[in-house]
Amino acid sequence: MSRIGIKPIPIADGVTVTLSGHSISVEGPVGKLNWAFREEMTVEVNEADKQIVVRRPDDSRLMRSLHGMTRSIIANMVSGCAQGFTKALEVYGVGYGAQVQGRTLSITCGRSHPVALAIPDGLDVEVQTPQARGDTQPARFTIRGADKQAVGEFAARARRVRPPEPYKGKGVRYAGEYVRRKVGKAFAGGAA
């Protein structure tokens, strides 16, 4: 049996789950998500125990992989609608920064123009800028939303604007991400 797929998914307080055919809808304080799962999978909502159970028809390789995946996606939908997901990113570099204008995230990262990314529906972006002018802290921005995949995908798109380079560490990186630094070019000291 699948170690992940057989676990029942607890339904958090304030979250409502509705099934209609092979589609599941989850609504909570953070947002509302819909997903159409494969018709081979069986999803049951137990209102009395406040949990969701996912079952598979047989033990074939495809069904085993779909079992765990279906359970994980539904569990992420429930926790996303209850608490939401966040990804924090930092912008390192002199003159580098980020700002939000309406539904657009604008990242300044050493190009001739700021790179504008349209913020997808269902996501919120909050920018925290360094307080003092001489502050060496990087500009930070946080992406929030109910859909884990959408949050991660938009964070990856923002990071792809300028990935951190290994010599000075400049660029956009996830908060807490370790960037392996390289030593720069060594010049001959005693050459005439």
N, C-alpha and C positions, 0 to 999 in steps of 0.2 A: 504494500500500500504506500501511497505517497505520504511522506511525513508532513508536508505542508498542506496538501489538499484535503486531508481528513480532519484537520482542525476546524471546529466551528468558529464562525466570525461573530463576535459579540456586537450587538447594535448599541451604540452609545446613546445616552439620554439626549432628547431633542432631535434625533435623526429618524426620519421615516423612510422605509424601504418598500417599494411596490414592484411587483412582477407583472409583466404582460407578455405572454408568449415566451420568446427567447430574448427579451429585453428587460433590463433591471434599471430602476430609477431610484436614486438616493437623494434625499433633500435634507439639509440641515442648516444650522445658523450661519455657516460660512458660504454655502452655495448649493447648487443643484447639479447633479451629474447623471447622465444616461449612458448605458453601454449595452450593445447587442452581443451576447455571448454565443458560442457555437451551439448548434441545436443538439449535438450529441451529449452535452453536459446537462445535468439536472440540478437546478438551484431551488432550494426550499427555504421559505422564510417562516420561522417559528415565532409567532408573536408572544406566546406565553413565556418562553424561555429567553426571548429577546436575542435570538441568534439566527445566523444564516448557515446552511449546510450545503456544500457542493458535492455531488456524486458523479461518478463516471460509469459508463455502460460495461466496459471490459478492461482487461489489463494489457492491451496493446501499447506499444511504445508511444504512439501519437496521443492516445487517451490519457496515459500517465502524465505526459508533459502538459497537455491541456488542462488536466485536473488541477495541478499546482498553480499554473498561470491564471486560470479563471478565479481560483480562490484568492490569489494575491491581488489581482486587479480589483475585485469586489471589496476586499479588506482595505485597500488604499482609497477606494471611493468613500467607504464609511468613515474612515479616520480623516480624510480630506474634508468631507462635509461637516464633520464635528469640530476639528481643530484647525485644519488647513496645513499647507506645507510651505516652507520658506527656504530660500537659497540666498545667502549673502555673498556678494562679490566685492572686491577691492580693486581700485585703480591706482597703480604705482607709477610714478614718473613726474618730473617737474613740468608743470603746466597741464598735466593730465587731469581729467575730471569727468563727472557725469551730471546730467540734470534732466528733469522730466518737464516736458512742455505739453500739457494736455494728455493725449494718449500716445506720446512719442518719447522714447528714451534717447537722449543725445549724449554720445560718448566722445570726448575730446582726447585723442591719443596719439599726437604727433603727426597727424596727417594734415594736409592743407585745408581740410574742412572737417567739421564734426560728423561722425557717423550716426545717422538717425535710424532707430529701430522702432517699428510700430508695435505697441504693446497689445498682445492678443486679448480678446474679450475674456473676462473671468480672472484676469491677473491684475495685481496692483504692484506698482514699483515705488519705493520710497528711497530718497537719496539723503544720506547724512554727510554733510560737508565738514571739513576740519574747521574748528572754531576760530583759531587765531591765524593771522596771516603767515607767521613764521612756523606754524605747526608742521611737523614732519609726518604726521599721520596721513595715510592714503585716504582718498575719497571712497566712501562706501555706499553701496546701494543694495537694497533687499527686495527680492521678488517674492510675492505672496500669492497664494491661490488655493483652490480646492482640488484641482486636478494635478496630481503628482507629475504626470508625464509632461503636461504643458509648462509647469514651473521649471522642470529640469531642462526641457528643450529650449526655452527662452533664455535660461541662464547659459546654456552652452552656446547659443547664438551670440549672446553678449560677450562671452569670453573669446569667441572666435574672431571678434573685431581686431583684437591685438593680444594674442597669447603671450604670456610672460616669456621674455627672452633670458637666456642663461648668464649673460655677462653682467648686466646691471640690474636685472630683475624687473625691468619696466614692462608694463602691460596690465591686462585685466586678468585677475585670478580669483578663485574661490577663497572665501575667508578661511584661514587656517591651512591653505594649500602650501605644501613645501615645494620650493623651486630650487632645483639643484644648480648651484652656481659654478661657473667655470672661471679659471684664472685667465686674464687677458693676455695679450701678446707681450712677451718679455723682450726688451731691447738690450743690446750689448752695451755694457757699462763702460768698458775701457777702450773702445775703438777710437782710433785717431782720425 
